[in-house]
């Protein structure tokens, strides 16, 4: 669920609780998680980074190699432009610009593909996190669980499920 939807659900729940009287408001049970902390603390996030690094490492290295070659070629052109004929200089500049264009195109393609894969991996992890948080909320008989970055102004520390989710995800990662 997105943050706005979470906030709307909380507001609707609070309004419903207020209309139902003080006894009903006491029964509203809200859980809070810090998804940022969870993502930083669970080993699955690091595994995703490592997997993507292995998957794209060779292509990233190739782009970096091309950048170094272009930098070297630029230095050579600047150094030799005074001794080159006009025709040779124009041909070298045109070749250089073509290579820069190719490198930029490859770099952009790589960046787009890497971002797409990151989203895929993160979506899988988010789905698993949502499952675990839902299970935990049901086990704790919570009415709602919010992410602290989603606009929660106050939440009791004992309602934060982040540490428990981290522990479960770490245990699951060891399997």
Secondary structure as UniProt FT lines:
FT   HELIX           3..20
FT   HELIX           22..27
FT   STRAND          30..33
FT   HELIX           35..41
FT   HELIX           43..80
FT   TURN            81..83
FT   HELIX           86..139
FT   TURN            140..141
FT   STRAND          144..147
FT   HELIX           148..150
FT   HELIX           157..159
FT   HELIX           162..174
//
